[in-house]
């Protein structure tokens, strides 16, 4: 069976992507500016100015000084998405004036997020039929938190889209060698989006090697063994250096002309030579290895070329980049009444938060789909289970591993736990795909059990889809644009989550719920303290017409006429400081979701 979707399913996938883009654009105006997003707005503008300088004064733009001045700001993340945000803002807002500033930045985020439903349908329709693909595409985006993150000019939804794209192309390339270079290019774009993508080779290499080994003859297996020996030798050397020098010593000793750099170059060169040899002696075994070769060659090249900040100081700045994310600060996070401030974090955290934030009607098919995949994959290892429940196969393993990898990675006790589902978003499209299979099975079972004529069977499928999707869609509409506050039925909704002592929100975007009141009631030139809203976000609210331009931001309640306090358990003392500074504990207004306080506003008497 061909792994390419049919022409009709390609058109449906394109239509789903276009509809997603339009819906995101139509609903973005009330979405607040999260703390990180306003930083990326500023970085995008700065990068856009560098690109303009590149066309007008290339010598200055390409100098070490020019690049450092342009890209030192917010070099914690690569610049692919920030460049897209900057170009879009410069064209659609600054030049053409078609959209407001925030929408100008966010348009590329909508386009990249729209890849997910398109790919979900394209993949699901081939694996399990059109019903499965359509349901998978729809169920991913009616989850309130997914819908919220798809609006942001950030990196969490884009890296989820890029991860899914790489894995999908990898699966296609196992059949079609012509797609291998596209896997490498997609991997490079994923690296250029966010650091999560560096784990993709860890996930995909076992699949490529296993498929090649099963296909290879004696000569091909001999080459594969030599490739494995080269990789293991380098890994052993790296571990030895790490043990002897420690992590900081390894980073400090890694220079452009160093044994470490020579080892990397030798490994890559040796693997390329062996891959060429494999193609000569065993072309069939080379096909599943080719995507990995393309990832190894094109991925790092795209990552380096796309980011001028690396050009003059690649080793030092790459070392800083990896070290920054390896030692990321631990932000406080409330979990069942406990404020988690430092590791070790609970092993169950990610699984519990996922279960409590997903609507039950979608959690069930996702959970059943994951369980079915796990049992079938075990059937490949245990013949008795395989005879009873069926066997998985390579595609089932690929989906199951990717559905769990990001979730398990973030579950490790020393990994920072904050930001809710956004940090394991790359797992969620795969869970949606597995849910699509379960919906397809249920709809077929319903049609055969009744039994129904073809037209009535289609109507029954549509009715079943509405019953399953409607609770999530209703919750998304109800909570929009405050998606970080959304909780499903297992948590008891937003009030139940508050009673359980869970994080009510994160970032500061919910402040948009009280900005109209502040605009209407603040005196001319009022001093306003928006708790958790940084200076860049304050500026963005003003330049997007969401907050009057005459009000003045201040750094604390002692200097403020009005104070809007975000409800975070770790910041409860901030509200006490407002009471002391203002001489009142009675709020003037607030944002209450299902009668649960999210933001409260105080006015100095």
ZIWOSUL-V614708 format. One record per run of one state. SS is the DSSP state (H for helix, E for strand, L for the rest). FROM is the first residue (numbers start at 0). LEN is the number of residues. Records with the same first field share a line. If there is no record, write none. Layout:
SS=FROM-LEN  FROM-LEN
//
This chain:
L=0-6  26-8  56-1  61-2  71-8  95-5  128-1  141-2  149-6  173-3  191-3  215-2  253-5  281-1  306-1  310-3  326-6  335-2  340-8  357-2  381-1  389-4  411-8  450-3  479-3  485-3  491-1  500-8  521-5  530-4  543-8  553-3  559-2  566-2  582-6  593-2  603-2
H=6-20  34-22  57-4  63-8  79-16  100-28  129-12  143-6  155-18  176-15  194-21  217-36  258-23  282-24  307-3  313-13  348-9  359-22  382-7  393-18  419-31  453-26  482-3  488-3  492-8  508-13  534-9  556-3  568-14
E=332-3  337-3  526-4  551-2  561-5  588-5  595-8
//
